Amino acid sequence: MLDLFAGTGALGLEALSRGAKECDFVENGPGALHALKANVAKFKLKGHARVFRRDARLFPTNLAAGAYDICLADPPYNSKLAIRLAELWAIRSFAAILAVEHDAAMSLPAPPEGATVDRLEHESSAVTIYLKESRSD
């Protein structure tokens, strides 16, 4: 798993509590990073969690295709980072599944060929989920 724009780590920590074997957290905000490291320590996840102090916008740019099974991302709502991340995913395929939380008023790009998309909304928030279709050749 990959948790981009991890903040305090809530998304990745929840995934770990529900059976994910490992999660890499990417955050570079000093306050959030401090809370994230404290949460990883509190839940005794050493060996299951890695914390990267990096810019989440740039982190996926050098990842190999299929580097992660699932990527959860919660970029700042007042930015176009959700759109940029979806565009990068379409090019790099760094995860089989990309789930991006964003403002419901924002439309994310259509999926690339060989992928599907679903969108879930609740009040002013939305989650757009991209899935690479598996090939059975």
Backbone as a printed PyTorch tensor [residue, N CA C, xyz], in Angstrom:
tensor([[[  0.8290,  -1.1840,   0.0000],
         [  0.0000,   0.0000,   0.0000],
         [  0.8720,   1.2450,   0.0000]],

        [[  0.3420,   2.2760,  -0.5680],
         [  0.9850,   3.5840,  -0.5580],
         [ -0.0490,   4.5960,  -0.1040]],

        [[  0.3050,   5.4180,   0.8760],
         [ -0.5530,   6.4820,   1.3720],
         [  0.1350,   7.8040,   1.0510]],

        [[ -0.3230,   8.4650,  -0.0240],
         [  0.2450,   9.7500,  -0.4380],
         [ -0.5060,  10.8970,   0.2350]],

        [[  0.2170,  11.9670,   0.5240],
         [ -0.3500,  13.0900,   1.2760],
         [ -0.9130,  12.5210,   2.5780]],

        [[ -0.1060,  11.7330,   3.2710],
         [ -0.5520,  10.8880,   4.3760],
         [ -1.0950,  11.6510,   5.5750]],

        [[ -0.6530,  12.8680,   5.7880],
         [ -1.1090,  13.5900,   6.9770],
         [ -0.7500,  12.8080,   8.2240]],

        [[ -1.7180,  12.5250,   9.0570],
         [ -1.4810,  11.7650,  10.2910],
         [ -1.4450,  10.2620,  10.0460]],

        [[ -1.7220,   9.8440,   8.8040],
         [ -1.6570,   8.4290,   8.4560],
         [ -2.9690,   7.6870,   8.5880]],

        [[ -4.0620,   8.3890,   8.7630],
         [ -5.3490,   7.7310,   9.0280],
         [ -5.7290,   6.7030,   7.9710]],

        [[ -5.5620,   7.0300,   6.6890],
         [ -5.9670,   6.0950,   5.6400],
         [ -5.1110,   4.8290,   5.6620]],

        [[ -3.8070,   4.9910,   5.6880],
         [ -2.9140,   3.8360,   5.7020],
         [ -3.0160,   3.0280,   6.9770]],

        [[ -3.1660,   3.6980,   8.0970],
         [ -3.3210,   2.9890,   9.3720],
         [ -4.5980,   2.1680,   9.3800]],

        [[ -5.6570,   2.7150,   8.8350],
         [ -6.9110,   1.9680,   8.7480],
         [ -6.7280,   0.7530,   7.8380]],

        [[ -6.0300,   0.9160,   6.7350],
         [ -5.7770,  -0.2090,   5.8330],
         [ -4.9790,  -1.3010,   6.5400]],

        [[ -3.9670,  -0.9090,   7.3050],
         [ -3.1730,  -1.8860,   8.0560],
         [ -4.0460,  -2.6100,   9.0830]],

        [[ -4.9430,  -1.8930,   9.7230],
         [ -5.8040,  -2.5180,  10.7300],
         [ -6.7960,  -3.4900,  10.0960]],

        [[ -7.0080,  -3.3370,   8.7940],
         [ -7.9640,  -4.2010,   8.0910],
         [ -7.2750,  -5.2610,   7.2430]],

        [[ -5.9640,  -5.4610,   7.4660],
         [ -5.3010,  -6.5880,   6.8270],
         [ -4.2120,  -6.2870,   5.8200]],

        [[ -3.9940,  -5.0250,   5.4910],
         [ -2.8720,  -4.7260,   4.5930],
         [ -1.5710,  -5.1480,   5.2870]],

        [[ -0.6840,  -5.7620,   4.5460],
         [  0.5540,  -6.2700,   5.1620],
         [  1.5710,  -5.1630,   5.4250]],

        [[  1.6590,  -4.2160,   4.4880],
         [  2.6290,  -3.1240,   4.6120],
         [  2.0300,  -1.8490,   4.0260]],

        [[  2.5270,  -0.7160,   4.5230],
         [  2.0990,   0.5650,   3.9800],
         [  3.2650,   1.5380,   4.0220]],

        [[  3.4830,   2.2080,   2.9000],
         [  4.4470,   3.2960,   2.8350],
         [  3.6700,   4.6040,   2.9080]],

        [[  4.0740,   5.4670,   3.8290],
         [  3.4290,   6.7570,   4.0420],
         [  4.3350,   7.8490,   3.4930]],

        [[  3.7610,   8.7910,   2.7510],
         [  4.5360,   9.8970,   2.1860],
         [  3.9300,  11.2090,   2.6590]],

        [[  4.7400,  11.9960,   3.3700],
         [  4.2890,  13.2720,   3.9310],
         [  5.5110,  14.1460,   4.1340]],

        [[  5.3660,  15.4490,   3.9380],
         [  6.4940,  16.3340,   4.2150],
         [  6.1390,  17.5420,   5.0780]],

        [[  4.9000,  17.6720,   5.4990],
         [  4.5270,  18.7500,   6.4140],
         [  5.0440,  18.4290,   7.8050]],

        [[  5.8080,  19.3290,   8.4220],
         [  6.4350,  19.0220,   9.7090],
         [  5.4640,  18.5710,  10.8000]],

        [[  4.3540,  19.2580,  10.9750],
         [  3.4020,  18.8860,  12.0240],
         [  2.7500,  17.5420,  11.7450]],

        [[  2.3140,  17.3540,  10.5070],
         [  1.6850,  16.0880,  10.1300],
         [  2.6810,  14.9490,  10.2080]],

        [[  3.9100,  15.2090,   9.8010],
         [  4.9510,  14.1780,   9.8340],
         [  5.2270,  13.7270,  11.2670]],

        [[  5.2620,  14.6720,  12.1840],
         [  5.4660,  14.3410,  13.5960],
         [  4.3180,  13.4610,  14.1060]],

        [[  3.0820,  13.8450,  13.7890],
         [  1.9110,  13.0650,  14.2170],
         [  1.9050,  11.6860,  13.5570]],

        [[  2.2720,  11.6210,  12.2920],
         [  2.3230,  10.3560,  11.5740],
         [  3.3080,   9.3910,  12.2290]],

        [[  4.5110,   9.8760,  12.5100],
         [  5.5220,   9.0210,  13.1490],
         [  5.0600,   8.5660,  14.5300]],

        [[  4.4060,   9.4520,  15.2670],
         [  3.8870,   9.0860,  16.5910],
         [  2.8070,   8.0200,  16.4720]],

        [[  1.9430,   8.1330,  15.4730],
         [  0.8800,   7.1470,  15.2860],
         [  1.4410,   5.7830,  14.8850]],

        [[  2.4230,   5.7730,  14.0150],
         [  3.0500,   4.5100,  13.6180],
         [  3.6860,   3.8440,  14.8380]],

        [[  4.3500,   4.6350,  15.6740],
         [  4.9710,   4.0920,  16.8880],
         [  3.9090,   3.6100,  17.8800]],

        [[  2.8550,   4.4010,  18.0460],
         [  1.7890,   4.0630,  19.0070],
         [  1.1520,   2.7130,  18.6900]],

        [[  0.9580,   2.4490,  17.4100],
         [  0.3050,   1.1990,  17.0100],
         [  1.3040,   0.0780,  16.7460]],

        [[  2.5700,   0.3180,  17.0970],
         [  3.6270,  -0.7020,  16.9990],
         [  3.6720,  -1.3410,  15.6240]],

        [[  3.8360,  -0.4970,  14.6140],
         [  3.7980,  -0.9650,  13.2350],
         [  5.1780,  -1.0500,  12.5780]],

        [[  6.2200,  -0.9380,  13.3680],
         [  7.5660,  -1.0440,  12.8090],
         [  7.6720,  -2.3840,  12.0740]],

        [[  8.1920,  -2.3540,  10.8810],
         [  8.2680,  -3.5500,  10.0610],
         [  7.0910,  -3.6710,   9.1030]],

        [[  6.0130,  -2.9330,   9.3730],
         [  4.8430,  -2.9370,   8.4990],
         [  4.6150,  -1.5690,   7.8650]],

        [[  5.3080,  -0.5610,   8.3690],
         [  5.1030,   0.8000,   7.8860],
         [  6.4480,   1.4900,   7.6790]],

        [[  6.5370,   2.1970,   6.5730],
         [  7.7000,   3.0470,   6.3160],
         [  7.1890,   4.4590,   6.0860]],

        [[  7.8850,   5.4160,   6.6620],
         [  7.5010,   6.8160,   6.5270],
         [  8.5650,   7.5170,   5.6910]],

        [[  8.1150,   8.1540,   4.6210],
         [  9.0080,   8.9000,   3.7390],
         [  8.7100,  10.3830,   3.8810]],

        [[  9.7370,  11.1510,   4.2360],
         [  9.5830,  12.6080,   4.2910],
         [  9.9240,  13.1370,   2.9050]],

        [[  8.9040,  13.1410,   2.0730],
         [  9.0830,  13.5400,   0.6800],
         [  7.8540,  14.3120,   0.2160]],

        [[  8.0100,  14.9650,  -0.9010],
         [  6.9060,  15.6590,  -1.5400],
         [  6.0320,  14.6170,  -2.2380]],

        [[  4.8040,  14.4600,  -1.8040],
         [  3.9040,  13.4440,  -2.3550],
         [  3.5760,  13.7030,  -3.8220]],

        [[  3.7310,  14.9430,  -4.2720],
         [  3.4920,  15.2460,  -5.6890],
         [  4.5380,  14.5900,  -6.5700]],

        [[  5.7580,  14.4780,  -6.0490],
         [  6.8660,  13.9610,  -6.8460],
         [  7.1610,  12.4830,  -6.5920]],

        [[  6.7540,  11.9700,  -5.4560],
         [  7.1130,  10.6060,  -5.0580],
         [  6.7990,   9.5570,  -6.1280]],

        [[  5.6080,   9.5780,  -6.7550],
         [  5.3010,   8.5210,  -7.7300],
         [  6.0240,   8.6490,  -9.0730]],

        [[  6.6660,   9.7710,  -9.3180],
         [  7.2410,   9.9960, -10.6480],
         [  8.3450,   9.0100, -11.0140]],

        [[  9.0160,   8.4390, -10.0420],
         [ 10.0950,   7.4990, -10.3310],
         [  9.7400,   6.0590,  -9.9800]],

        [[  8.4940,   5.8110,  -9.6340],
         [  8.0880,   4.4500,  -9.2900],
         [  7.8870,   3.6180, -10.5530]],

        [[  8.2180,   2.3570, -10.4560],
         [  7.9840,   1.4320, -11.5580],
         [  6.4930,   1.1260, -11.6510]],

        [[  6.0650,   0.7360, -12.8320],
         [  4.6770,   0.3110, -13.0060],
         [  4.4100,  -0.8570, -12.0730]],

        [[  3.2810,  -0.8130, -11.3870],
         [  2.9010,  -1.8860, -10.4820],
         [  3.6790,  -1.9280,  -9.1830]],

        [[  4.3280,  -0.8330,  -8.8200],
         [  5.1200,  -0.7980,  -7.5800],
         [  4.2520,  -1.0740,  -6.3480]],

        [[  2.9940,  -0.6870,  -6.4010],
         [  2.0700,  -0.8920,  -5.2820],
         [  0.7800,  -1.5190,  -5.7860]],

        [[  0.1340,  -2.2760,  -4.9150],
         [ -1.1860,  -2.8080,  -5.2410],
         [ -2.2270,  -1.7080,  -5.1460]],

        [[ -2.1520,  -0.9180,  -4.0720],
         [ -3.1470,   0.1220,  -3.8090],
         [ -2.4480,   1.4090,  -3.4080]],

        [[ -2.9330,   2.5140,  -3.9480],
         [ -2.4730,   3.8400,  -3.5260],
         [ -3.6880,   4.6240,  -3.0670]],

        [[ -3.6310,   5.0960,  -1.8270],
         [ -4.6530,   5.9880,  -1.2810],
         [ -4.0550,   7.3890,  -1.2390]],

        [[ -4.8140,   8.3810,  -1.6540],
         [ -4.2870,   9.7450,  -1.6760],
         [ -5.3610,  10.7260,  -1.2300]],

        [[ -4.9490,  11.6620,  -0.3940],
         [ -5.8500,  12.7020,   0.0990],
         [ -5.1420,  14.0460,  -0.0260]],

        [[ -4.9550,  14.5110,  -1.2760],
         [ -4.2660,  15.7960,  -1.4600],
         [ -5.1230,  16.9560,  -0.9800]],

        [[ -4.5110,  18.1110,  -0.7630],
         [ -5.2770,  19.2820,  -0.3190],
         [ -6.4500,  19.5810,  -1.2620]],

        [[ -7.6040,  19.8420,  -0.6730],
         [ -8.8130,  20.0780,  -1.4640],
         [ -8.7470,  21.3420,  -2.3100]],

        [[ -8.0410,  22.3250,  -1.8620],
         [ -8.0190,  23.6140,  -2.5720],
         [ -6.9440,  23.6490,  -3.6550]],

        [[ -6.5700,  22.4910,  -4.1720],
         [ -5.5420,  22.4220,  -5.2030],
         [ -6.0110,  21.5250,  -6.3360]],

        [[ -5.2350,  21.4800,  -7.3820],
         [ -5.5040,  20.6020,  -8.5270],
         [ -4.6540,  19.3360,  -8.4410]],

        [[ -4.1150,  19.0360,  -7.2510],
         [ -3.2130,  17.8960,  -7.0980],
         [ -3.8990,  16.5590,  -7.3520]],

        [[ -5.1860,  16.4490,  -7.0670],
         [ -5.9100,  15.1970,  -7.3420],
         [ -5.9250,  14.9310,  -8.8500]],

        [[ -6.1360,  15.9780,  -9.6320],
         [ -6.1400,  15.8500, -11.0920],
         [ -4.7510,  15.4480, -11.5810]],

        [[ -3.7290,  16.1300, -11.0970],
         [ -2.3500,  15.8210, -11.5160],
         [ -1.9610,  14.3930, -11.1540]],

        [[ -2.3860,  13.9410,  -9.9690],
         [ -2.0690,  12.5880,  -9.5400],
         [ -2.7470,  11.5600, -10.4450]],

        [[ -4.0080,  11.7830, -10.7860],
         [ -4.7230,  10.8700, -11.6860],
         [ -4.0510,  10.8370, -13.0550]],

        [[ -3.6040,  11.9840, -13.5430],
         [ -2.9090,  12.0370, -14.8330],
         [ -1.5850,  11.2760, -14.7750]],

        [[ -0.8620,  11.4360, -13.6780],
         [  0.4090,  10.7280, -13.5110],
         [  0.1740,   9.2190, -13.4290]],

        [[ -0.8700,   8.8160, -12.7080],
         [ -1.2030,   7.3950, -12.6100],
         [ -1.4980,   6.8120, -13.9870]],

        [[ -2.2010,   7.5630, -14.8270],
         [ -2.5350,   7.0950, -16.1730],
         [ -1.2690,   6.8280, -16.9920]],

        [[ -0.2240,   7.5810, -16.7240],
         [  1.0410,   7.4300, -17.4550],
         [  1.9350,   6.3800, -16.8150]],

        [[  2.0720,   6.4250, -15.4960],
         [  3.0640,   5.5980, -14.7850],
         [  2.5220,   4.2540, -14.2750]],

        [[  1.2200,   4.1320, -14.0520],
         [  0.6280,   2.8880, -13.5250],
         [  1.3580,   2.3860, -12.2890]],

        [[  1.6650,   3.2860, -11.3630],
         [  2.4610,   2.9320, -10.1820],
         [  1.6990,   2.0970,  -9.1620]],

        [[  0.3950,   1.9260,  -9.3460],
         [ -0.4290,   1.0830,  -8.4630],
         [ -1.5540,   0.4740,  -9.2920]],

        [[ -1.9940,  -0.7060,  -8.9070],
         [ -3.1150,  -1.3370,  -9.6060],
         [ -4.4030,  -0.5590,  -9.3480]],

        [[ -4.5240,  -0.0220,  -8.1350],
         [ -5.6990,   0.7560,  -7.7470],
         [ -5.2470,   2.1040,  -7.2010]],

        [[ -5.8720,   3.1520,  -7.6630],
         [ -5.6360,   4.4960,  -7.1310],
         [ -6.9630,   5.0280,  -6.6250]],

        [[ -7.0250,   5.3720,  -5.3440],
         [ -8.2140,   5.9820,  -4.7480],
         [ -7.8340,   7.3700,  -4.2660]],

        [[ -8.4790,   8.3850,  -4.8300],
         [ -8.1460,   9.7820,  -4.5310],
         [ -9.3540,  10.4740,  -3.9280]],

        [[ -9.1660,  11.0300,  -2.7390],
         [-10.2180,  11.8280,  -2.1150],
         [-10.0590,  13.2670,  -2.5920]],

        [[-11.2090,  13.9160,  -2.8760],
         [-11.1590,  15.2860,  -3.3930],
         [-12.5050,  15.9710,  -3.1960]],

        [[-12.5230,  17.2400,  -3.4930],
         [-13.7460,  18.0260,  -3.4280],
         [-14.7330,  17.4900,  -4.4580]],

        [[-15.9780,  17.3090,  -4.0640],
         [-16.9840,  16.7510,  -4.9690],
         [-17.2250,  17.6260,  -6.1930]],

        [[-16.9120,  18.9070,  -6.1050],
         [-17.0920,  19.8000,  -7.2440],
         [-16.0240,  19.5920,  -8.3160]],

        [[-14.9850,  18.8630,  -7.9960],
         [-13.8740,  18.6370,  -8.9190],
         [-14.1170,  17.3740,  -9.7390]],

        [[-13.8790,  17.4740, -11.0360],
         [-13.9530,  16.3070, -11.9140],
         [-12.5480,  15.8370, -12.2190]],

        [[-12.3090,  14.5550, -12.0090],
         [-11.0100,  13.9790, -12.3330],
         [-11.0540,  13.4110, -13.7440]],

        [[ -9.8870,  13.2060, -14.3520],
         [ -9.8460,  12.7340, -15.7420],
         [-10.4710,  11.3540, -15.9240]],

        [[-10.9060,  11.0920, -17.1340],
         [-11.3990,   9.7670, -17.4920],
         [-10.2330,   8.7830, -17.3880]],

        [[-10.5310,   7.5180, -17.1640],
         [ -9.4440,   6.5430, -17.0490],
         [ -8.7860,   6.2920, -18.4050]],

        [[ -7.5280,   5.9070, -18.3780],
         [ -6.8650,   5.5720, -19.6330],
         [ -7.3960,   4.2360, -20.1540]],

        [[ -7.0510,   3.9060, -21.3720],
         [ -7.4350,   2.6110, -21.9310],
         [ -6.8940,   1.5000, -21.0390]],

        [[ -7.7060,   0.4980, -20.7890],
         [ -7.2940,  -0.6130, -19.9390],
         [ -7.5380,  -0.3660, -18.4650]],

        [[ -8.3310,   0.6580, -18.1530],
         [ -8.6390,   0.9710, -16.7510],
         [-10.1080,   1.3410, -16.6330]],

        [[-10.6300,   1.2060, -15.4210],
         [-11.9970,   1.6190, -15.1420],
         [-11.9640,   2.6540, -14.0230]],

        [[-13.0700,   3.3670, -13.8680],
         [-13.1510,   4.3780, -12.8260],
         [-14.5220,   4.3110, -12.1600]],

        [[-14.5330,   4.6060, -10.8770],
         [-15.7810,   4.7140, -10.1240],
         [-15.6540,   5.9540,  -9.2410]],

        [[-16.7630,   6.5690,  -8.9390],
         [-16.7540,   7.7710,  -8.1070],
         [-17.8340,   7.6430,  -7.0520]],

        [[-17.4480,   7.8860,  -5.8170],
         [-18.3750,   7.8580,  -4.6910],
         [-18.4190,   9.2430,  -4.0860]],

        [[-19.6140,   9.7210,  -3.7610],
         [-19.7500,  11.0550,  -3.1890],
         [-20.4670,  11.0010,  -1.8540]],

        [[-20.0470,  11.8940,  -0.9740],
         [-20.7350,  12.1040,   0.3010],
         [-20.6120,  13.5780,   0.6460]],

        [[-21.7440,  14.2590,   0.6050],
         [-21.8020,  15.6980,   0.8520],
         [-20.8170,  16.4200,  -0.0630]],

        [[-19.8400,  17.1300,   0.4800],
         [-18.9350,  17.9130,  -0.3680],
         [-17.6460,  17.1640,  -0.7200]],

        [[-17.5580,  15.8900,  -0.3440],
         [-16.3680,  15.0940,  -0.6330],
         [-16.6750,  14.0030,  -1.6550]],

        [[-15.6480,  13.6180,  -2.3740],
         [-15.7640,  12.5160,  -3.3300],
         [-14.4970,  11.6810,  -3.2650]],

        [[-14.6240,  10.4340,  -3.6540],
         [-13.4820,   9.5470,  -3.8300],
         [-13.6000,   8.9790,  -5.2340]],

        [[-12.5740,   9.1840,  -6.0150],
         [-12.5160,   8.6140,  -7.3540],
         [-11.5390,   7.4490,  -7.3010]],

        [[-11.9940,   6.3070,  -7.7980],
         [-11.2020,   5.0830,  -7.7320],
         [-10.9130,   4.5980,  -9.1420]],

        [[ -9.6380,   4.5220,  -9.4600],
         [ -9.1820,   4.0140, -10.7430],
         [ -8.6690,   2.5900, -10.5400]],

        [[ -8.9730,   1.7240, -11.4820],
         [ -8.5560,   0.3180, -11.4040],
         [ -7.9990,  -0.1170, -12.7320]],

        [[ -6.7630,  -0.5910, -12.7130],
         [ -6.1720,  -1.1720, -13.9160],
         [ -6.8030,  -2.5230, -14.1290]],

        [[ -7.3330,  -2.7600, -15.3100],
         [ -7.9300,  -4.0500, -15.6090],
         [ -6.8130,  -5.0730, -15.7780]],

        [[ -6.9910,  -6.2370, -15.1710],
         [ -5.9700,  -7.2780, -15.3130],
         [ -6.1760,  -7.9790, -16.6430]],

        [[ -5.0700,  -8.3360, -17.2420],
         [ -5.1180,  -9.0260, -18.5320],
         [ -4.9500, -10.5140, -18.2900]],

        [[ -5.7440, -11.3070, -18.9380],
         [ -5.6360, -12.7550, -18.7940],
         [ -5.2860, -13.3680, -20.1440]],

        [[ -4.0960, -13.0550, -20.6330],
         [ -3.6270, -13.5820, -21.9230],
         [ -3.0980, -14.9880, -21.7780]]])
